[in-house]
């Protein structure tokens, strides 16, 4: 196992990034969320990355929307009506796999191309999604604890010091997405990625790095909202990152990765039920 090589790298496959390309254990945003929201034991128990239908669709949608010119080099859509269990279907699948491509169902292909069409015609999104680098992996040591860490940008525009993350959502409108973004720890991502970039590139100061979320509906008409992470959003993420890194560092130093609190915890009524009682409402 070689020493951690810090820097930004293009062309690292998803599986290799998740496993760490020969550099051993590196901590990601997901690990920080596990350590703080769940327990250190969950960090230790995380499984190696495995492709699933959901991750395959997500990767295909990302490539179609962010780097459409190479989509056909990696994916083939099964013709509508072709059954992969038939002789012709099996022959088609074998031909695609021989070329090193991944088969997508006609339904998934139709959805992905509709999302792509909407995105590339969006007046604001298309201003950001050109002249940059797709799926950029970064490896660094955090400045406070020296832990080996990693980030992976959907799209990076070094010319305007901007990291772009593409997400799909059931409802990307401001009120529902703001709540969902916090609950999904997107503020941690909006801090972790600029932190990683600032550690890798000395010329990139944390608060000078712009973080953009391009959020697209999962269903027709596939409308889009674009958000820029504000300083208070990123500051809250930084506090989370520091707390999580401290937990991981202590676990590494002690060799102990505890799970949930083993003591008995009081089970009380939720606050909303108590508020109903205060108003004389009983169910």
N, C-alpha and C positions, 0 to 999 in steps of 0.2 A: 504494500500500500504506500503510494507516494505522498509527499507532503502536500498540504492544501495549496493549490495554485489559485491565487486570488485574481479577479479580473472579470471582464464581460466576455461571453463566448456565444457565437452563433452556431447553429447547426447541431446542437446537442439533442439527441432524441429525448422524448418525454420520459421514457422508461429509464434511460441513463441518468437524466437529471434527478429523478426521484430516488434512485439508488445511490447517487453520488459517483461521478465518473472516476473511479479508482482512488478517491480521496477519503473514503470511509464515511463515517457519520457526519452529516451536516444538518443544521437545524433550519427549518422553514417556518413561514407564518403559521402553517397548520400545527406545527409542534408547539409553538407559543400558545396558541389557543387551547390545545389539549392540556398543556401544563397548568394554565391558569383557570380555565373554565371547568375542567374535569379533574385530572390529577396527574402527577408525574408518572404514575403507573401506566396511564394511557399513552404517554409518549413512548415508553419502553415497549408497549404492546402493539404499537402501530405496525401494520402489515406492509410488506413490500408492495409497490404500486402494481396493480393489475388492470389491464384493459377490460372494460365492461361496455355493453351497448351504449350506456349513457356517456361514458368518457369518449368513446369512438365518435358518437354524434357531436359531442362538444368540440372535439379536436377538429372534426371536419368542418363544422360551422365556423370556427375560428379561422381556419385556413381559407375557406371560401370567402369570408367577409374581409379578412385582413390581408391576405396574400393570394388573391384569386388567380393570378397568372400561373401559379404552380399547382393549383388544386388538382387538375387532371393528371398530374404526374404521380399523385399519391392515392387518389380515390377513383373508383368507377361506380356509376349508379346502375343497378340492375334494371334492365328494360321492364317497363310495366307489363305485367302478365306472365313474366318468366318465373317459373317455379324452380328454385335451386335444388329441389329433390328429384327433378326430372333429369333425363340424360342431357338435354340441351342446357339445363340450368347448371348441372355439375360441370359441364365442359366450359361454360362461361366463367364460373367461379375459379376453376383451375387456371384458365387463361389469365384472369386478372391477378391471381396470387403469384403466378409465374413471373409476372412483371413487377412483383413487389408492391402491388397496390392493395387497398382495402375495399371490399364490396360494401356499398350502401344500398339499402332498400329503395325502391322507387318512391315510396312515401317520404322517407327521410330526405332523399335527393330533391324532391319537389319543394319540401319545406325549406331546406338549406338554400336553394337557388332563389326562392322568394325573399328570404331574409337578406341574402346577398344583394339582390336588386334594389331593395329598399335602402340598404345601408350605403351602397356606393353612389346612390343618387341624393343622399342627404346632404344639404348644403354646408352644414358645419362639420359633420363627420369626415367628409371627403377632403376638407382642408387639413385635417390632422393625419389622415391615413395615406400619406405619400412621403417619399424621401426618407423613410425610417427603416428600422430593423425589426423583423418579425421573430417572436419567440427567443428573446435574448436571455441567456442564463447568466447569473452573477454569483460569484463565490467570494466571501470575505470573512473577516473576523470582527466581531462586534467590538466597539471601542472600549467598553467598560469591563467586560468579563473575558474577552479573548476567545469566545466560543466560535467554532467554525459554523458559518451560516450560509444560506443561499436564498436567492430570489429568482423569479422568472417573469420577465415582462412580456405581455402579449405583443406590445408594439412600443418601440422606443425611438423618439426623435431627438437625437443628440444636438441637432442644430438649434432647437428651441428648448432644450433641457426639459423634455416632457415625456412622462411615462403614461401610456394609454392602456386601460384595461377594458376589455369587451365582456359584457355580461348579458345574459338573458334573464328576464324577469316576468312573472305573471302580470304584474302591474307596475310599470316604471314611473308612474306619476309621482309628483313631489312628496305628498303626504305619506302614501303607503311605502314608497321606496326609501324615504328617510328613516322610517322606523325599521324596515327590513334590513337596510344597510348597517345600522348599528347592531341589530340582533345577530346579523351574519358576520360581524366583526370586520366590515370593510374599512372601518377607521384604522384597524390594525394593519391592514394591507397598505392603506394610503400613507402610513408612517414607515412600515417595514421596508417597502421598496425604495423610497427616497433615502432612508438610512443606509441601506445596502449600497446604493449608488454613490452616496457621499463618502462612504468608506473606501470604495473602489477608485473613484475619481476625485482627487483632491481639489479639483477646480469646481466641483459640483457641491454647492452649499445646500444643506437640507431644505431650508425655507425658500430657496430659489428654484427648487425643482417643482414643476407643475405635475399634478396627478389628475388625470381625466378618466372618468368612467363613462363609457358609451354603453347605454343600457337599452336593449331591444326586447320587445314583446315576444313571447314564445309562440303566440298564436296570431292568426290574421287579425288586423292588417299589418302586424309586425312593426308597429310604430316605435319611434326612438326618442329617448331623452338623453341629454348629455349633461354631466355634472362635473364640476371642478371641486376637488377637496379643499375646503377652506383651512386656514391655519388652526382654528380651534378643533376641527375634526382630526387633523394630523397630530396635534398636541395630545389629544386624548389617546390616540393610537400609540404615541411614544411612551406615555405613562404605562399603558398596558404592556408594551414590548419590554420595557425595563423591568417591570415586576415579574414577567414570565421568564426573562433571561436570568434574573436573580434566582428564581426557583430552580431552573435547570442547572445553573452553576453550583448551587448548594448540593443538588443531587449528585452531580458529577464528583464533587469533592468528597462527599460522604459515602458514595457508592450505594445510597439508599434512595429508592424511587417509590415513595409511599402512595397508597391508593386513597380512597375516601376516609373521612374521619371515622374511626372505629367505635366511637362512643355513641350512646343513645341520644338521638336528636328529638326534641319535642315536635309533635305534629299538630299544627294549629290551623284554624280556619283561615282561608285566604282573606286578604284585606277587602276585596270587593264584596264578599259575603258579610263581613262585619259592617260595611257601609250600608248594605241592604237592611240589616238588623237595626241600625241606627235610624233608618227611615221608616221602620215598622213594616218592612217587606219580608215576608217569609214564604219559602217554597216548600 
